[in-house]
Amino acid sequence: MDFALPADLVAYLAELDAFIAAEIRPLEEADDNIRFFDHRREWARTDFENGGLPRHEWEMLLREASLRADKAGHWRFSAPKKYGGKDGSNLWMAVIRDHFTRMGLGLHNDLQNEHSIVGNFPFVAMFEHFGTEDQQNEFILGGFARERRVAFGLTEPLHGSDATHMETRAVRETRDGVPGWRIDGEKMWTTGMHVATHCATFARTGGNDGDARGITCFLVPNPCEGLVIEEYLWTFNMPTDHPRVSFSNVWVPDSAVLGPVDGGLAIAQSFVHQNRIRQAASSLGAATYCVEEAVKYARTRKPFGQELARNQAIQFPLVELATQCEMLRALIFKTAWEMDQIPHRELEHRLSDKISMCNYYANRLVCEAADRAMQVHGGIGYSRHKPFEHIYRHHRRYRITEGAEEIQMRKVGAYLFGYLGPRKAQFAV
């Protein structure tokens, strides 16, 4: 067994570092762009008088960084070559995300807005596996041309983690001689609706409450008649682009259906696996950053005439965290590599438990590491002049989004005890 990173991957990390130094750091430091990353970051990023949405200047800076990365051939890295990407694997993406967040806050990678100079495009795989040719052309090519952007409407106000009891309904209805669907309901946390051209809206079209079958995904244009963005929900970490959206007598044609009718839940599951492993790698890198910064500070801070690091009360908690980071890194890289060995459609049935292990544990670990870094730094660690409060507030969301950690632990338990997954046959009576 060889646990060394591939030589070409190591070389690509060096190429990315050089690009960041040449193009992204200067952009970050130009004019007063650093306000988006220093102690003023929350105020600079947030338009508090406009529903708490991201400020236009902030989003334009992110756009410029991604345009430069696209020109250099990095932004579409994970996409198939036929869309201008490099067929970037899950392993490479995990290593890159870990590498980026270990650098700390910066324009190279800022997950508060799902921004990175190496973009994450789970929608590409979603449309590749479930979309028609017309939908692939419109939403994959249109997405890279920045003409299409799709929000994700799955969660509901009364049914957060349980998608099978959703109350949004879609019924067949022909209008002006065109067959289609009428959609009524409400969604929560439909991130990015302020700039989305469409919302991938999941609605029950058949079956009973609680059934996995009977849910369909619709590509609903934004804006359209009957779709209302009711409010943007202010969150622990601002700005916010997570609204509550209502659908009243919204109509779409049959061509707006993504994937099979009544088989939409598989699309949602397809979407989350790539997101979860990559986000886990980002949380791991951020946790490592917090540990390393705490170590550096403890070596230079000298209360009572000696290094703070001399105290075992400082050493031992950081030793525990460093150990957990190393173990988790091995699991994440191994799981990402395994994801690359099997067809995308089989991830849910063969590897979903390992992906959930990586995700829930990484998200918990980064919160613990950020909290410990604050404690080691004392008062200055609690201030916004250090990044730890921002890291904590941002990554705390991931213990809820992409599937709450309890839901993911439940998934692991179902695989472990053979209620789902490869071990099911082993426990069959």
C-alpha positions as CSV (number, residue, x, y, z in Angstrom):
1,M,0.0,0.0,0.0
2,D,1.2,3.5,-0.9
3,F,-0.2,6.4,1.1
4,A,1.8,9.0,-0.7
5,L,-0.1,11.6,-2.7
6,P,0.4,11.2,-6.4
7,A,3.3,13.2,-7.7
8,D,1.2,15.0,-10.3
9,L,-1.3,16.0,-7.6
10,V,1.6,17.4,-5.5
11,A,2.8,19.3,-8.5
12,Y,-0.7,20.7,-9.1
13,L,-0.9,22.0,-5.5
14,A,2.3,23.8,-6.2
15,E,0.8,25.2,-9.4
16,L,-2.2,26.4,-7.5
17,D,0.0,28.0,-4.8
18,A,1.9,29.9,-7.5
19,F,-1.4,31.1,-9.1
20,I,-2.7,32.3,-5.7
21,A,0.6,34.2,-5.1
22,A,0.6,35.8,-8.6
23,E,-3.1,36.5,-9.1
24,I,-5.3,36.0,-6.1
25,R,-3.3,37.5,-3.2
26,P,-2.7,40.8,-5.1
27,L,-6.4,41.0,-5.9
28,E,-7.3,40.4,-2.2
29,E,-4.9,43.2,-1.1
30,A,-5.9,45.6,-3.9
31,D,-7.7,48.8,-2.9
32,D,-9.4,48.0,0.4
33,N,-10.5,44.4,-0.6
34,I,-8.8,43.1,2.6
35,R,-11.9,44.5,4.5
36,F,-13.7,41.4,3.4
37,F,-11.2,39.2,5.3
38,D,-10.0,41.2,8.3
39,H,-12.0,42.2,11.4
40,R,-14.4,44.2,9.3
41,R,-15.4,41.1,7.2
42,E,-19.0,40.6,8.5
43,W,-19.9,44.3,8.0
44,A,-18.1,44.5,4.6
45,R,-19.8,41.4,3.3
46,T,-23.3,42.1,4.5
47,D,-25.9,44.5,3.2
48,F,-27.8,44.8,6.5
49,E,-30.3,47.2,5.0
50,N,-31.2,44.8,2.2
51,G,-32.4,41.7,4.0
52,G,-28.8,40.8,5.1
53,L,-27.9,39.7,1.6
54,P,-24.3,39.7,0.4
55,R,-23.1,43.1,-0.7
56,H,-22.8,43.5,-4.5
57,E,-19.1,44.5,-4.1
58,W,-18.3,41.3,-2.2
59,E,-20.0,39.1,-4.8
60,M,-18.2,41.0,-7.7
61,L,-14.9,40.3,-6.0
62,L,-15.6,36.6,-5.8
63,R,-16.7,36.7,-9.4
64,E,-13.4,38.3,-10.5
65,A,-11.4,35.8,-8.6
66,S,-13.3,32.9,-10.3
67,L,-12.9,34.5,-13.7
68,R,-9.2,34.7,-13.2
69,A,-9.1,31.1,-12.1
70,D,-11.2,30.0,-15.0
71,K,-8.9,31.8,-17.4
72,A,-6.0,29.9,-15.8
73,G,-7.7,26.6,-16.2
74,H,-8.4,25.9,-12.5
75,W,-12.0,26.9,-11.8
76,R,-13.6,24.0,-13.8
77,F,-11.1,21.5,-12.6
78,S,-13.7,19.0,-11.2
79,A,-15.9,19.1,-14.3
80,P,-15.6,16.7,-17.3
81,K,-13.2,17.7,-20.0
82,K,-16.0,18.2,-22.5
83,Y,-17.2,21.1,-20.4
84,G,-13.8,22.7,-20.2
85,G,-12.7,20.9,-17.0
86,K,-10.0,18.4,-16.1
87,D,-12.1,15.4,-14.9
88,G,-10.9,16.2,-11.4
89,S,-11.4,13.2,-9.1
90,N,-13.0,13.2,-5.7
91,L,-9.5,12.4,-4.2
92,W,-7.9,15.4,-5.9
93,M,-10.8,17.7,-4.9
94,A,-10.6,16.5,-1.2
95,V,-6.8,17.1,-1.1
96,I,-7.2,20.5,-2.7
97,R,-10.0,21.6,-0.4
98,D,-8.0,20.5,2.6
99,H,-4.9,22.3,1.3
100,F,-6.8,25.5,0.7
101,T,-8.5,25.8,4.1
102,R,-5.3,25.0,5.9
103,M,-4.1,28.4,4.5
104,G,-6.8,30.2,6.5
105,L,-9.2,32.9,5.3
106,G,-8.7,34.3,1.9
107,L,-10.0,35.0,-1.6
108,H,-8.5,31.7,-2.8
109,N,-11.3,29.8,-1.0
110,D,-14.2,31.2,1.0
111,L,-16.8,28.7,1.7
112,Q,-19.3,31.1,3.3
113,N,-20.3,31.7,-0.3
114,E,-19.3,28.3,-1.6
115,H,-16.5,30.1,-3.4
116,S,-13.2,28.6,-4.5
117,I,-10.7,29.2,-7.3
118,V,-11.2,25.4,-7.8
119,G,-14.9,25.3,-8.1
120,N,-17.3,22.6,-6.6
121,F,-20.0,21.7,-9.1
122,P,-22.2,18.9,-7.8
123,F,-24.9,20.1,-10.2
124,V,-22.8,18.9,-13.1
125,A,-22.9,15.3,-12.0
126,M,-26.6,15.7,-11.2
127,F,-27.4,16.9,-14.8
128,E,-25.0,14.4,-16.3
129,H,-26.7,11.5,-14.7
130,F,-30.4,12.6,-14.6
131,G,-30.8,15.4,-17.2
132,T,-31.9,15.3,-20.8
133,E,-29.5,16.5,-23.5
134,D,-31.3,19.8,-23.7
135,Q,-31.1,20.2,-19.9
136,Q,-27.4,19.4,-19.9
137,N,-26.7,22.0,-22.6
138,E,-28.8,24.6,-20.8
139,F,-27.7,24.1,-17.2
140,I,-24.1,22.7,-17.5
141,L,-22.9,24.8,-20.3
142,G,-25.1,27.7,-19.3
143,G,-23.8,27.4,-15.7
144,F,-20.2,27.7,-16.8
145,A,-21.2,30.7,-19.0
146,R,-22.8,32.2,-15.9
147,E,-26.2,32.3,-17.6
148,R,-27.8,29.7,-15.4
149,R,-27.6,29.2,-11.7
150,V,-29.7,26.6,-9.8
151,A,-30.8,26.8,-6.2
152,F,-31.8,23.7,-4.3
153,G,-35.4,23.5,-2.9
154,L,-35.6,20.4,-0.8
155,T,-36.0,21.4,2.9
156,E,-39.4,22.6,4.2
157,P,-40.4,24.6,7.2
158,L,-42.1,21.7,8.9
159,H,-40.0,18.9,7.6
160,G,-36.3,19.7,7.8
161,S,-34.3,16.4,7.7
162,D,-37.2,14.3,6.7
163,A,-37.7,14.9,3.0
164,T,-40.2,12.0,2.6
165,H,-42.9,13.9,4.4
166,M,-42.7,17.0,2.4
167,E,-45.9,18.9,1.9
168,T,-45.0,20.6,-1.4
169,R,-47.3,18.9,-4.0
170,A,-47.2,18.8,-7.8
171,V,-50.1,17.6,-9.9
172,R,-50.4,17.1,-13.6
173,E,-52.1,20.1,-15.3
174,T,-52.4,21.1,-19.0
175,R,-52.4,24.8,-19.7
176,D,-53.0,26.3,-23.2
177,G,-52.7,22.9,-24.6
178,V,-49.2,22.3,-23.1
179,P,-48.9,19.4,-20.6
180,G,-47.2,20.2,-17.4
181,W,-47.4,20.4,-13.6
182,R,-48.9,22.7,-11.0
183,I,-46.7,23.1,-7.9
184,D,-47.9,24.4,-4.5
185,G,-45.9,24.5,-1.3
186,E,-43.1,26.1,0.6
187,K,-39.3,25.6,0.9
188,M,-36.7,26.7,3.4
189,W,-32.9,27.4,3.1
190,T,-33.0,27.7,-0.7
191,T,-29.5,29.1,-0.8
192,G,-28.7,31.6,-3.5
193,M,-32.2,32.4,-4.7
194,H,-31.3,36.1,-5.0
195,V,-29.1,35.3,-8.0
196,A,-30.6,31.9,-9.1
197,T,-32.2,31.6,-12.5
198,H,-33.9,28.4,-11.4
199,C,-34.8,26.4,-8.3
200,A,-34.6,22.7,-8.3
201,T,-37.8,22.1,-6.5
202,F,-38.7,18.8,-5.0
203,A,-42.4,18.0,-4.7
204,R,-44.5,14.9,-4.0
205,T,-46.2,13.7,-7.1
206,G,-47.3,10.2,-6.0
207,G,-47.2,7.7,-3.2
208,N,-47.8,8.4,0.5
209,D,-46.1,10.5,3.1
210,G,-43.0,8.8,4.2
211,D,-42.5,6.9,0.9
212,A,-39.1,7.4,-0.8
213,R,-40.9,6.9,-4.1
214,G,-43.3,9.5,-5.4
215,I,-41.0,12.6,-5.2
216,T,-40.1,14.5,-8.4
217,C,-37.6,17.3,-9.1
218,F,-38.7,20.3,-11.1
219,L,-36.6,23.1,-12.6
220,V,-38.7,26.1,-11.7
221,P,-37.6,29.4,-13.3
222,N,-36.9,32.3,-11.0
223,P,-38.7,34.6,-11.2
224,C,-42.0,33.1,-12.3
225,E,-45.7,33.7,-11.5
226,G,-46.6,32.3,-8.1
227,L,-43.0,32.0,-6.8
228,V,-42.4,34.3,-3.9
229,I,-39.2,34.8,-1.9
230,E,-40.9,35.5,1.5
231,E,-37.9,36.4,3.6
232,Y,-34.2,35.9,4.0
233,L,-33.4,34.2,7.3
234,W,-30.6,35.9,9.3
235,T,-28.1,33.4,10.5
236,F,-25.3,32.9,13.0
237,N,-22.8,33.9,10.3
238,M,-23.8,36.8,8.0
239,P,-24.4,37.6,5.2
240,T,-27.4,35.5,4.5
241,D,-28.7,34.2,1.2
242,H,-30.9,31.5,2.6
243,P,-34.6,32.4,2.0
244,R,-38.0,30.9,2.7
245,V,-39.8,30.5,-0.7
246,S,-43.4,29.9,-1.4
247,F,-45.0,28.3,-4.5
248,S,-48.6,29.1,-5.2
249,N,-50.2,27.8,-8.4
250,V,-46.7,27.7,-10.0
251,W,-46.9,25.9,-13.4
252,V,-44.1,24.4,-15.4
253,P,-44.1,22.2,-18.6
254,D,-43.1,18.6,-18.7
255,S,-39.7,19.7,-20.0
256,A,-39.0,21.2,-16.5
257,V,-38.9,17.7,-14.9
258,L,-35.4,16.6,-14.0
259,G,-34.9,12.8,-13.9
260,P,-37.7,10.3,-13.6
261,V,-41.1,11.2,-12.3
262,D,-41.5,9.9,-8.8
263,G,-37.8,9.1,-8.6
264,G,-36.5,12.5,-7.5
265,L,-35.2,11.5,-4.1
266,A,-32.2,9.7,-5.8
267,I,-31.3,13.1,-7.4
268,A,-31.1,14.7,-4.0
269,Q,-29.0,11.9,-2.7
270,S,-26.7,12.1,-5.7
271,F,-26.2,15.8,-5.1
272,V,-25.1,15.5,-1.4
273,H,-22.4,12.8,-1.7
274,Q,-19.8,14.9,-3.6
275,N,-20.7,18.0,-1.5
276,R,-20.3,16.0,1.8
277,I,-16.8,14.6,1.1
278,R,-15.5,17.9,-0.2
279,Q,-17.0,19.9,2.6
280,A,-15.6,17.4,5.1
281,A,-12.1,18.0,3.6
282,S,-12.6,21.8,4.0
283,S,-13.6,21.4,7.6
284,L,-10.6,19.2,8.2
285,G,-8.3,21.8,6.7
286,A,-9.8,24.6,8.8
287,A,-9.5,22.5,11.9
288,T,-5.8,21.9,11.1
289,Y,-5.3,25.6,10.6
290,C,-6.8,26.4,14.0
291,V,-4.6,23.8,15.7
292,E,-1.4,25.1,14.0
293,E,-2.2,28.8,14.8
294,A,-2.8,27.8,18.4
295,V,0.5,26.0,18.5
296,K,2.4,29.0,17.1
297,Y,0.8,31.4,19.5
298,A,1.5,29.1,22.5
299,R,5.2,29.0,21.5
300,T,5.5,32.8,21.3
301,R,3.2,33.9,24.2
302,K,5.1,34.1,27.5
303,P,2.9,34.7,30.5
304,F,4.7,34.4,33.9
305,G,8.0,34.3,32.2
306,Q,7.8,31.1,30.1
307,E,6.1,29.9,26.9
308,L,2.4,29.2,27.2
309,A,3.2,25.9,25.4
310,R,5.1,24.6,28.4
311,N,1.8,24.0,30.2
312,Q,0.3,20.6,29.7
313,A,-3.2,22.1,30.0
314,I,-2.3,23.8,26.7
315,Q,-0.5,20.9,25.1
316,F,-2.9,18.0,25.7
317,P,-6.1,19.4,24.2
318,L,-4.1,20.4,21.1
319,V,-2.4,17.0,21.0
320,E,-5.9,15.4,21.0
321,L,-7.1,17.6,18.1
322,A,-3.9,17.1,16.1
323,T,-4.3,13.3,16.4
324,Q,-7.9,13.5,15.3
325,C,-7.0,15.6,12.3
326,E,-4.4,13.0,11.2
327,M,-6.8,10.1,11.6
328,L,-9.6,11.9,9.8
329,R,-7.4,13.0,7.0
330,A,-6.6,9.3,6.3
331,L,-10.3,8.4,6.3
332,I,-11.3,11.3,4.1
333,F,-8.6,10.6,1.5
334,K,-9.4,6.9,1.5
335,T,-13.1,7.5,1.1
336,A,-12.6,10.0,-1.7
337,W,-10.4,7.5,-3.5
338,E,-13.0,4.8,-3.1
339,M,-15.7,7.1,-4.5
340,D,-13.6,7.4,-7.6
341,Q,-13.5,3.6,-8.0
342,I,-17.3,3.0,-8.3
343,P,-20.1,4.5,-10.5
344,H,-21.6,7.7,-9.2
345,R,-25.1,6.1,-9.0
346,E,-23.8,3.4,-6.6
347,L,-22.4,5.7,-4.0
348,E,-25.7,5.8,-2.0
349,H,-25.8,2.0,-1.7
350,R,-22.1,1.2,-1.3
351,L,-20.3,4.1,0.4
352,S,-22.8,6.5,1.8
353,D,-21.9,5.5,5.4
354,K,-18.2,6.3,5.0
355,I,-19.0,9.6,3.4
356,S,-21.3,10.5,6.4
357,M,-18.6,9.4,8.8
358,C,-16.2,11.8,7.2
359,N,-18.7,14.7,7.1
360,Y,-20.2,14.7,10.5
361,Y,-16.9,14.1,12.3
362,A,-15.0,16.8,10.4
363,N,-17.7,19.3,11.0
364,R,-17.7,18.6,14.7
365,L,-13.9,18.6,14.8
366,V,-13.5,22.0,13.2
367,C,-15.9,23.5,15.8
368,E,-13.8,22.0,18.6
369,A,-10.6,23.2,17.1
370,A,-11.8,26.8,16.5
371,D,-13.1,26.9,20.1
372,R,-9.8,25.6,21.5
373,A,-7.8,28.1,19.3
374,M,-9.9,30.9,20.9
375,Q,-9.2,29.6,24.3
376,V,-5.4,29.4,23.7
377,H,-5.4,32.9,22.3
378,G,-7.4,34.3,25.2
379,G,-9.1,37.6,24.7
380,I,-7.6,38.3,21.2
381,G,-8.8,34.9,20.1
382,Y,-12.4,35.9,21.0
383,S,-12.1,39.1,19.0
384,R,-12.7,39.5,15.3
385,H,-9.1,40.4,14.8
386,K,-8.5,36.6,14.7
387,P,-10.3,34.3,12.3
388,F,-11.4,31.7,14.8
389,E,-14.8,33.1,15.6
390,H,-15.6,33.3,11.9
391,I,-14.4,29.8,11.3
392,Y,-16.5,28.5,14.2
393,R,-19.7,30.4,13.1
394,H,-19.4,29.4,9.5
395,H,-18.5,25.7,10.0
396,R,-21.1,25.3,12.8
397,R,-23.8,25.4,10.0
398,Y,-22.4,22.2,8.5
399,R,-23.4,20.2,11.6
400,I,-26.9,21.0,10.4
401,T,-26.8,21.5,6.6
402,E,-26.0,18.8,4.1
403,G,-27.8,16.5,6.5
404,A,-27.6,17.1,10.3
405,E,-25.0,15.1,12.1
406,E,-27.7,13.1,13.8
407,I,-29.1,12.1,10.4
408,Q,-25.7,11.1,9.2
409,M,-25.0,9.1,12.3
410,R,-28.3,7.4,11.8
411,K,-27.2,6.5,8.2
412,V,-23.9,5.1,9.6
413,G,-25.9,3.1,12.1
414,A,-28.2,1.7,9.5
415,Y,-25.2,0.5,7.5
416,L,-23.3,-0.8,10.6
417,F,-26.3,-2.9,11.8
418,G,-27.2,-4.1,8.3
419,Y,-30.5,-2.3,7.8
420,L,-29.1,-0.7,4.7
421,G,-26.0,-1.2,2.5
422,P,-23.7,-4.1,1.8
423,R,-24.2,-5.7,5.2
424,K,-27.9,-6.1,4.8
425,A,-27.6,-9.6,3.4
426,Q,-25.4,-10.6,6.3
427,F,-28.2,-10.0,8.8
428,A,-31.0,-11.2,6.6
429,V,-33.2,-13.7,8.5
